[in-house]
Amino acid sequence: MNANNDIKPIWKTAKPKKQTLAAHYIGEKPYIKLKVDKQQELLFLIDTGASFTMLFDTPNTSKIEFEKGYSLSVGGWGEGANTPAYQTQLSRIEINDVSFENVNVAYIPISTSQYYLREDEAIFDGVIGHDLLKHFVWTFDKRSQTISLSAKSSAIQEKDVVLPFKTSLSKISIPSTVYFNEQDSVSRSIVIDTGSRHYMKMNTAYADKNNIKLPPTSISAADFGLSGKAPHRRVTLPALKLGDLKLSRIKTNIIESDDEDDWWILGSALLNQFITIIDYPNRQFIIRPYSDVEFKTQYNLAGLDLRKLRGGKLMVRYVYPQLPGEAAAIEAGDVVTTINDKHTESISEEDWLLLASEPGNFTLCFENGGCKNFQTRDIEGYSRP
């Protein structure tokens, strides 16, 4: 976590200019391309929930030679064992006109970790963590497909919601108020995690120890991280307040924990519905509403988490219990070739989430032969009030 404490960004000009980068969103997560060791262009996730920068064993990174340093055990989201890794050093990382030299990173054989079922799920090459992010002002604008970084703050606009943030264990958190029902709410700090594809997460311990009545309707789900599978329940909470901004109907992952301070997180599915600015130098988090967009929660009514493979097809990573995908006998690891007669090479993860969020009829055909049909419906008390 502290290996890069002494490195500083190097700008090509004496007066650093704002760098506007082409953003690559896979599902809800934000990615940018950067150059490593003056030779290889790689795709990196911008992850405010990661303490340090990581590199993965993808075909792109295999073209670069690394010296193996000390051993690491990298943990994260999930209930399984940590992923083994090792330290290495990159001579240079370039992001347009700004660069870092002699950057320590964790090299992780992620293609064989519990995060993936198969090696060709690894379609991005690494993660930019807090150790590099903290030097800049970052602006995320999914609608325009841009991400920018700068050395100086931009002007505050009239409708901006400006919140102070604090940093702890290389993560940033902002003040919030979470509403559980008509009587119960809590005001507390909540972590900003651009590396999470979800809306919000919280733990079971707070609700249990404070006798909080959560919404009665929930679904069972799971997610996957560097420590494997993380099963949890999902509910829709009535509201979340961030400064003067109050949002209604927030899909929330309720995660098992004995610690009331665990897993209070806002993810990119929520953040991407606004322009968001993380001003590390001035410790400010800015939410800038789009003029013509209202906040809306989407639901995976099919109960199928699909991931892109490097060849372009979609693979089933997880099947939710008691939802239409399971009833149709679809299984994790199935490779989907068409959805409603459209080839999956032309369907993004985000396209699938949009399709699955609306009630409808689906026909999925598979690489190993055969097609399966199912119908999705709204779930009262969850996707529908």
C-alpha positions in Angstrom: 0.0 0.0 0.0 2.9 2.4 0.6 5.3 1.2 -2.1 4.7 4.2 -4.3 4.5 6.9 -1.6 7.6 8.7 -3.0 6.7 8.8 -6.7 5.2 12.0 -8.3 3.6 12.6 -11.7 5.8 14.0 -14.4 4.1 16.4 -16.9 5.5 17.0 -20.4 4.9 20.8 -20.0 5.6 23.2 -17.2 1.9 24.2 -17.1 0.0 20.9 -16.9 -3.2 20.9 -19.0 -6.3 18.9 -18.4 -6.1 15.5 -20.1 -9.3 14.2 -21.7 -9.2 10.5 -22.3 -11.4 8.1 -24.3 -13.3 6.1 -21.7 -14.1 2.4 -22.1 -17.0 1.3 -20.0 -17.5 -2.4 -19.6 -20.9 -2.7 -18.0 -20.7 0.1 -15.4 -17.0 0.1 -14.7 -14.7 2.8 -16.1 -11.5 2.0 -18.0 -8.8 3.9 -19.8 -5.8 3.0 -22.0 -2.3 3.8 -21.0 1.2 2.9 -22.1 3.5 0.8 -20.0 7.4 0.9 -20.3 7.1 3.0 -23.5 5.9 0.1 -25.6 2.7 -1.6 -24.7 -0.8 0.0 -24.6 -2.9 -1.6 -21.9 -6.5 -1.3 -20.7 -6.8 -0.4 -17.0 -9.8 -0.2 -14.6 -9.9 3.1 -12.6 -10.7 1.7 -9.2 -11.0 4.0 -6.2 -11.7 1.0 -4.0 -8.2 -0.4 -4.8 -5.3 0.6 -2.5 -2.6 0.0 -5.1 -2.0 -0.5 -8.8 -2.2 -4.0 -10.2 -1.2 -5.8 -13.4 -2.8 -9.0 -14.6 -1.5 -11.9 -16.7 -3.3 -11.2 -19.9 -2.0 -11.8 -23.5 -1.1 -8.1 -23.7 1.0 -8.1 -20.5 2.7 -11.3 -21.5 4.6 -9.2 -24.1 6.4 -7.3 -21.4 9.2 -8.8 -19.3 9.0 -8.5 -15.5 11.4 -9.1 -12.7 9.7 -11.1 -9.9 9.9 -9.4 -6.6 8.6 -10.3 -3.2 5.5 -12.5 -2.8 2.1 -11.0 -2.1 -1.3 -12.3 -1.1 -4.0 -10.1 -2.5 -7.4 -10.2 -0.9 -10.6 -8.4 -1.7 -14.3 -9.1 -2.4 -15.2 -12.7 -1.7 -15.3 -15.4 0.9 -12.6 -17.7 -0.4 -8.8 -17.7 -0.3 -6.7 -14.7 -1.3 -5.1 -14.6 -4.7 -1.3 -15.2 -4.7 0.7 -12.5 -6.5 4.1 -10.9 -6.5 5.6 -7.4 -6.6 7.2 -6.1 -9.7 8.2 -2.7 -11.0 7.3 -0.8 -14.2 9.9 1.6 -15.5 7.2 4.0 -16.8 3.4 4.4 -17.0 2.1 7.1 -19.4 -1.4 8.6 -19.4 -1.3 11.0 -22.3 0.9 13.9 -21.2 1.6 12.7 -17.7 3.7 9.8 -16.5 5.1 8.0 -13.5 8.5 6.4 -13.3 9.6 3.3 -11.4 6.1 2.3 -10.3 5.7 -0.7 -8.0 2.7 -2.9 -8.9 1.2 -6.2 -7.8 1.4 -8.7 -10.6 -1.6 -11.0 -10.3 -2.3 -14.3 -12.2 -6.0 -13.2 -12.3 -6.8 -15.6 -15.2 -6.4 -18.5 -12.8 -7.9 -16.8 -9.7 -11.4 -17.4 -8.4 -12.6 -14.2 -10.0 -12.8 -16.0 -13.4 -14.2 -19.3 -14.5 -12.0 -19.4 -17.6 -8.9 -17.6 -18.8 -10.4 -15.7 -21.7 -12.7 -13.7 -19.3 -9.6 -11.6 -18.6 -10.4 -8.7 -21.1 -8.6 -5.9 -19.2 -5.0 -5.7 -18.2 -4.8 -4.1 -14.8 -6.1 -1.6 -12.2 -5.1 1.9 -11.3 -5.4 2.2 -7.6 -5.3 4.9 -5.0 -1.5 5.2 -5.1 -1.7 6.9 -8.5 -5.2 8.3 -8.5 -4.5 10.5 -5.5 -2.4 12.9 -7.5 -5.2 14.3 -9.7 -8.6 15.7 -10.1 -10.7 13.0 -12.0 -13.9 13.7 -13.9 -16.1 10.8 -15.0 -18.7 11.4 -17.7 -20.1 8.2 -19.0 -22.7 9.9 -21.2 -19.9 11.5 -23.2 -17.7 8.5 -22.9 -14.8 10.6 -21.4 -12.7 10.5 -18.3 -10.4 13.4 -17.6 -7.6 14.1 -15.2 -6.0 17.4 -14.3 -3.7 18.9 -11.7 -6.1 21.7 -10.7 -9.7 21.9 -9.7 -12.4 22.9 -12.2 -15.0 25.6 -11.4 -18.0 24.6 -9.3 -21.3 24.9 -11.2 -24.6 26.1 -9.8 -26.3 22.7 -9.4 -23.2 20.8 -8.3 -23.5 18.9 -5.0 -20.1 19.4 -3.3 -19.2 17.0 -0.5 -16.0 16.8 1.6 -14.3 13.4 1.6 -12.0 11.7 4.1 -9.4 9.1 3.3 -8.8 6.0 5.4 -6.9 2.9 4.4 -6.4 4.4 0.9 -10.2 4.6 0.3 -12.3 7.8 0.1 -15.7 8.2 1.8 -18.4 10.9 1.8 -21.2 11.8 4.2 -24.6 10.3 3.4 -27.9 9.5 4.9 -29.4 6.0 4.2 -33.1 5.5 4.6 -34.3 1.9 5.5 -38.0 2.6 5.9 -40.3 5.4 7.0 -38.9 5.4 10.6 -35.3 4.4 10.4 -32.3 6.1 8.8 -28.6 6.6 9.5 -26.2 9.4 8.7 -22.7 8.1 8.1 -19.7 8.0 5.8 -19.9 5.7 2.7 -17.0 4.7 0.5 -16.8 5.7 -3.2 -15.8 2.6 -5.2 -15.6 3.1 -9.0 -14.5 -0.5 -9.3 -17.8 -1.8 -8.1 -20.5 -2.4 -10.7 -23.3 -2.1 -8.2 -25.4 0.7 -6.8 -24.9 0.4 -3.0 -23.7 -2.1 -0.5 -24.1 -2.4 3.2 -23.7 -5.1 5.9 -26.1 -7.2 7.9 -24.5 -6.3 11.2 -25.9 -2.7 11.3 -29.4 -3.8 10.6 -29.3 -6.7 13.1 -27.7 -4.8 16.0 -29.9 -1.8 15.6 -33.2 -3.7 15.0 -33.6 -2.1 11.6 -36.5 -3.5 9.5 -35.3 -3.9 6.0 -37.7 -4.4 3.0 -39.2 -7.8 3.2 -38.7 -8.7 -0.5 -35.2 -9.7 -1.4 -33.4 -11.9 -4.0 -30.3 -14.1 -3.5 -27.3 -13.1 -5.6 -23.5 -13.3 -5.6 -20.5 -11.4 -6.9 -16.9 -12.4 -7.5 -13.6 -10.8 -6.5 -10.0 -11.6 -5.8 -11.1 -13.7 -2.8 -13.7 -15.6 -4.7 -17.5 -15.8 -4.5 -19.5 -13.4 -2.2 -23.1 -14.5 -1.8 -25.5 -11.9 -0.5 -29.1 -10.6 -0.6 -30.4 -7.7 -2.6 -33.2 -5.4 -1.6 -34.5 -2.0 -2.7 -34.1 0.7 0.0 -36.4 3.7 -0.2 -33.9 6.5 -0.4 -30.3 7.8 -0.1 -29.3 11.4 0.5 -26.0 12.9 -0.6 -25.8 16.5 0.5 -28.9 18.2 -1.0 -29.4 15.4 -3.5 -32.0 12.8 -2.5 -32.3 9.6 -4.6 -35.2 7.2 -4.4 -35.3 3.4 -4.7 -31.7 2.3 -4.3 -30.9 -1.4 -5.1 -28.6 -2.5 -2.3 -26.5 -5.6 -1.7 -26.8 -6.7 1.9 -23.6 -8.5 2.8 -23.0 -10.8 5.8 -20.7 -9.3 8.4 -20.2 -9.0 12.1 -18.8 -5.5 11.8 -21.3 -2.5 11.5 -18.7 -0.5 9.6 -18.1 -3.1 6.8 -19.3 -2.7 3.3 -20.8 0.7 3.2 -20.1 1.4 -0.5 -21.5 3.4 -3.5 -20.6 1.8 -6.8 -20.5 2.9 -10.4 -24.1 1.9 -11.3 -25.2 4.8 -9.1 -22.3 7.2 -9.8 -22.5 6.9 -13.6 -26.0 8.5 -13.6 -24.2 11.8 -13.0 -21.0 13.5 -13.9 -18.8 12.9 -10.9 -15.6 14.6 -10.0 -13.1 13.3 -7.4 -10.8 16.2 -6.4 -8.1 14.5 -4.5 -5.9 17.6 -3.9 -8.8 19.5 -2.3 -10.6 16.4 -0.8 -13.9 17.1 -2.5 -16.3 14.8 -4.2 -18.6 16.6 -6.7 -21.9 15.3 -8.1 -23.0 17.2 -11.2 -26.5 16.1 -12.4 -27.2 15.8 -16.1 -29.9 18.3 -17.1 -32.2 15.8 -18.7 -31.6 12.5 -16.8 -33.4 11.3 -13.7 -31.9 8.7 -11.4 -33.2 5.2 -12.0 -32.4 1.8 -10.7 -32.2 -1.2 -13.1 -32.8 -4.8 -12.1 -31.6 -8.0 -13.7 -35.0 -9.7 -13.9 -33.5 -12.7 -15.9 -31.2 -13.6 -13.0 -28.2 -14.1 -15.3 -24.8 -12.3 -14.9 -23.1 -12.4 -18.3 -19.5 -11.5 -19.0 -17.7 -10.7 -22.2 -15.0 -13.2 -23.4 -12.1 -12.0 -25.5 -13.6 -13.5 -28.6 -16.7 -11.3 -28.2 -19.3 -13.8 -27.0 -21.0 -13.6 -23.6 -20.5 -16.2 -20.9 -22.8 -17.0 -18.0 -20.8 -16.2 -14.8 -23.6 -16.7 -12.3 -27.3 -17.8 -12.2 -29.5 -16.3 -9.5 -31.6 -18.8 -7.6 -35.3 -18.8 -8.2 -35.2 -16.4 -11.2 -36.1 -17.2 -14.8 -32.5 -18.1 -15.9 -32.4 -20.9 -13.3 -35.9 -22.1 -14.2 -34.7 -22.4 -17.8 -31.8 -24.7 -16.6 -29.1 -22.3 -17.8 -25.8 -22.9 -15.9 -22.7 -20.9 -15.1 -20.0 -21.4 -17.8 -22.6 -21.6 -20.6 -21.4 -19.5 -23.6 -24.2 -17.6 -25.2 -24.0 -17.1 -29.0 -27.3 -15.3 -29.6 -29.9 -13.4 -27.6 -33.3 -13.1 -29.3 -31.6 -13.9 -32.7 -28.9 -11.3 -32.2 -25.3 -12.4 -32.1 -23.6 -11.8 -28.8 -20.4 -10.4 -30.4 -22.5 -7.3 -31.0 -24.1 -7.2 -27.5 -22.2 -5.5 -24.7 -22.6 -6.3 -21.0 -24.5 -3.0 -20.7 -26.8 -4.0 -23.6 -27.6 -7.2 -21.8 -28.4 -5.4 -18.5 -30.7 -3.0 -20.3 -32.5 -6.0 -22.0 -32.8 -7.9 -18.7 -34.2 -4.9 -16.8 -37.4 -5.0 -18.7 -40.2 -7.7 -18.6 -40.1 -9.7 -21.8 -39.6 -12.9 -23.6 -36.1 -14.2 -24.2 -34.4 -16.9 -26.3 -30.8 -17.6 -25.6 -28.8 -20.0 -27.9 -25.5 -21.6 -26.8 -22.1 -22.6 -28.1 -22.6 -26.2 -27.1 -25.9 -26.4 -29.0 -29.5 -25.8 -28.2 -31.6 -22.8 -27.2 -33.6 -22.0 -24.1 -36.6 -19.8 -23.6 -37.9 -17.9 -20.6 -40.0 -14.9 -19.7 -39.1 -12.1 -17.2 -41.5 -10.2 -15.0 -41.2 -7.4 -12.4 -40.8 -8.5 -8.8 -43.2 -6.8 -6.5 -41.5 -5.1 -3.6 -38.1 -5.3 -5.4 -38.2 -4.0 -9.0 -41.7 -2.6 -8.5 -43.0 -0.9 -5.4 
